[in-house]
Amino acid sequence: MEIKIQSIHFTATEKLQEYIDKKVSKLEKANDIVRVDVILKVVKPETAMNKEVGINVHVSGAELRAEKVCDTFEEGVDLCCDSLVRQLQKHKEKNAK
């Protein structure tokens, strides 16, 4: 599985990249994920709730997406991954029939 991290309007730290790799790699357990694109963006600097996280998961035959705006990138990644786990489960059940 290929994980691509893109940060817009800032430079992602090594620690943040490792955190994203760790969280996103847990998604692979359930499905055949081809590629994951993570987009991190600072929307309005110096305001609360200004970190936008978007995760695109490319699985065989579909593309799943989750997007959240939070106070921290870590919180956004957690919420997106939780959402994607549910989407991957539904996708797997749908294709099993």
ChimeraX attribute file (.defattr): number of C-alpha atoms within 10 A of each C-alpha:
attribute: neighborCount
match mode: 1-to-1
recipient: residues
	/A:1	12
	/A:2	11
	/A:3	15
	/A:4	14
	/A:5	15
	/A:6	15
	/A:7	14
	/A:8	12
	/A:9	10
	/A:10	10
	/A:11	10
	/A:12	15
	/A:13	10
	/A:14	9
	/A:15	9
	/A:16	12
	/A:17	13
	/A:18	11
	/A:19	15
	/A:20	19
	/A:21	15
	/A:22	11
	/A:23	16
	/A:24	22
	/A:25	15
	/A:26	11
	/A:27	18
	/A:28	17
	/A:29	8
	/A:30	11
	/A:31	14
	/A:32	14
	/A:33	19
	/A:34	14
	/A:35	17
	/A:36	23
	/A:37	17
	/A:38	22
	/A:39	16
	/A:40	24
	/A:41	19
	/A:42	19
	/A:43	14
	/A:44	11
	/A:45	10
	/A:46	8
	/A:47	10
	/A:48	11
	/A:49	16
	/A:50	17
	/A:51	21
	/A:52	21
	/A:53	25
	/A:54	18
	/A:55	23
	/A:56	18
	/A:57	22
	/A:58	18
	/A:59	17
	/A:60	11
	/A:61	7
	/A:62	9
	/A:63	15
	/A:64	15
	/A:65	17
	/A:66	19
	/A:67	19
	/A:68	18
	/A:69	22
	/A:70	16
	/A:71	13
	/A:72	15
	/A:73	23
	/A:74	16
	/A:75	15
	/A:76	22
	/A:77	26
	/A:78	17
	/A:79	17
	/A:80	22
	/A:81	22
	/A:82	14
	/A:83	16
	/A:84	21
	/A:85	16
	/A:86	11
	/A:87	16
	/A:88	21
	/A:89	12
	/A:90	12
	/A:91	17
	/A:92	14
	/A:93	10
	/A:94	9
	/A:95	8
	/A:96	7
	/A:97	5
